[in-house]
Amino acid sequence: MVSEATYPHVTINSKGRPCIDGTRHRVIDIAADHVAHGYSAAQIVEHYPDLTPAQVHAALAYYYDHQDAMDADLMASYSASEHLRGQHTLHPKLAAARQTD
């Protein structure tokens, strides 16, 4: 019988998203820094000084154990953001400033 692994320092928030215990940091954000930006666990701790190395490693372990689902969620979130960006109208002052550049 296979049991679901538990991850110290990682809990599922009220929205069903894995987060670092006691923080608002989502596992996917930590994983994105690691995968997309190439940051090491130590570099991530430097960027998030309220996290410990153990918390970052737990987040990365969770990500790699659930990579397919988390990557799909990340791509869906990115697609939704791009869709909203396409529907956004610039503030007139910002549009005018961009025309002068």
N, C-alpha and C positions, 0 to 999 in steps of 0.2 A: 504494500500500500504506500502510495506517495503522498506525503503531506505538504501543505503549502509552507514555504520557507517564511520565517519571520526575519525582519530587518531591524536591528537596534537603531534607534534614532530616526526611523521613518514611520510615519503614520499616514493614514488616509484622512484627508480633511472632509468637511461637510459637503463639498462639491465632488467628492470621489477622486480627488487628485492626491497622489503621494507627495507629502511634504516632510521637511525636517522637523522633528519634534520641537515644540515650543517656539517655532518661528513661522514666518510666512513664506519662507523659501521653498519653492517647489522643486522636486527632484528633476523635472524636465529642464528647469533653468540651469541647474548645476551640470546636468548632462550636456546641455547645449554648449556651455562654456568649455567643457572638456572635448566634445566631439567637433563642434563647428569652429571653435577658436584654437583648439589644440592646447588648452591650458592643462597643466598637471594639477594633481590634487593640491600640492603646496601653493601653486599660483592661485587656485580658486580660493583657498583659505586667505590669501593676501587680499583678494578682491571682496571677500565676505568675512571681515574680521570677527564677526559675531559667531562664526561657525568654527568647530574644531576639526582637526584632520579626521577623526573617527566619524563625524557626521558626514563629511564630504565622501569618504570612502564608502560609507553605508549607502549614500545616495547613488554613487556610481555602481555599486553592486546591484542595487535594485534596478537601475536602468538597464544594465547588461542582462539581467535575468528576465526583463520584460521589454527588451529592445524593439521587437516588431510592433507591439501595441503602442509603445511610447513614441516611436518614430511616426507611426500613422497619425497619432494625436497631434504631434508637432506639425506635420504637413497639413493637416486639416485646419489647424489654428493659423498657420501661415497663409493658406489659401483664403480663409475668411478675412484675415487682415488685409490682404491685397484687394479683395473684393470691396471691402469698406473704403479703402484708400481711393479706389477708382470712383466711388460715389461721392467723395468728399469735395466740397467746394472751398477753395482757398478764401481766407479773409481778404477783402479788397485791398487792404494796406500791404499784406504780404504779396499778393499778386502784382501790385504796382511796384513793389521793391524788386521783385524778380525780373520784371520787364526792364528795369534800369541797369541790371547787372550785365 
